[in-house]
Each structure stands twice: as C-alpha cells, then as structure tokens.
C-alpha cells in the first residue's frame, strides 16, 4: 500500500549512490532514466514502508540533444552522449 509520494531533488552522484545502495539490499533492481528535454534524471522506487519515492537530479543537456522528448535509460543516454561528441 502506498502512503504518499515524495520527490527529492539531489545531485547526480547522490542519485547514483542511492541506486547502488538500494540495489545492494533489495531483491528488486532499479535504474535511472534521463529526460533530456526537461534536463533531469530520476529513479522511482518503493521504500520498505511502502511509500513511492522519486529521486531526481538536474543534468546539463547539450543544445543538440534538448529536442529529445523520450525517456532514455542511463545506459542509452551515455551512449548517445558518446556518439554525439566523438
């Protein structure tokens, strides 16, 4: 049962650290995704008390990629950045 949803704004490093921590103690795996047109990355998960949580951080998006409106996995985002700026 979800009690409430909380959104926490954090740095990207904190986002990745939180995902690593969550994945180390949970049977479920969570992964961040990037919204280039909004300039943020986030991850959703359910805490042990059943609350829905979102960790979100702002990211710098190059102008050439700001038109992308799809949510991208972090892996796809890194590949897109690498391919764009080779």
C-alpha positions in Angstrom: 0.0 0.0 0.0 1.4 3.4 -1.0 1.1 6.0 1.7 2.3 9.0 -0.3 4.8 10.0 -3.0 7.8 12.1 -2.2 10.1 13.8 -4.7 13.7 14.5 -3.6 16.0 16.7 -5.7 19.6 15.7 -5.4 22.9 15.7 -7.3 23.6 13.1 -9.9 26.3 11.5 -7.8 23.8 11.2 -4.9 21.3 9.7 -7.3 23.8 7.0 -8.4 24.9 6.3 -4.9 21.3 5.9 -3.8 20.6 3.4 -6.6 23.8 1.4 -5.7 22.6 1.3 -2.0 19.1 0.3 -2.9 20.2 -2.4 -5.3 22.6 -3.8 -2.6 19.9 -4.5 -0.1 16.8 -5.1 -2.3 15.7 -8.1 -4.4 14.4 -5.6 -6.9 16.7 -3.7 -9.2 16.1 0.0 -10.1 17.7 2.0 -12.8 17.7 5.8 -13.5 16.3 7.3 -16.6 17.0 10.7 -18.3 14.5 13.2 -19.7 16.7 15.3 -22.0 14.1 17.9 -22.8 13.5 18.6 -19.1 17.2 18.4 -18.1 16.8 15.8 -15.4 17.5 12.3 -14.4 15.4 10.3 -11.9 14.6 7.0 -10.4 11.4 5.7 -8.8 11.2 3.1 -6.1 9.1 1.8 -3.2 10.7 2.2 0.2 10.4 -0.5 2.9 7.3 1.2 4.4 5.5 1.1 1.0 6.0 4.8 0.1 6.6 5.7 -3.5 9.8 7.8 -3.8 11.4 9.6 -6.7 15.0 10.8 -6.6 15.5 13.5 -9.2 18.6 15.5 -10.2 19.2 18.2 -12.8 21.7 17.4 -15.6 23.3 19.5 -18.2 21.9 18.7 -21.6 23.8 19.8 -24.7 21.7 22.0 -27.0 22.0 19.4 -29.8 20.0 16.9 -27.6 17.4 19.1 -25.9 14.8 18.2 -28.6 14.6 14.6 -27.3 11.3 14.0 -25.5 11.6 10.3 -24.9 12.7 8.9 -21.6 16.1 7.3 -22.0 17.8 4.7 -19.8 21.0 5.9 -18.3 23.0 3.5 -20.5 21.3 4.8 -23.6 21.9 8.4 -22.5 25.7 7.7 -22.0 25.9 6.1 -25.4 24.0 9.0 -27.1 26.4 11.5 -25.5 29.4 9.4 -26.6 28.1 9.0 -30.1 27.2 12.7 -30.4 30.5 14.0 -29.3 33.0 11.6 -30.7 
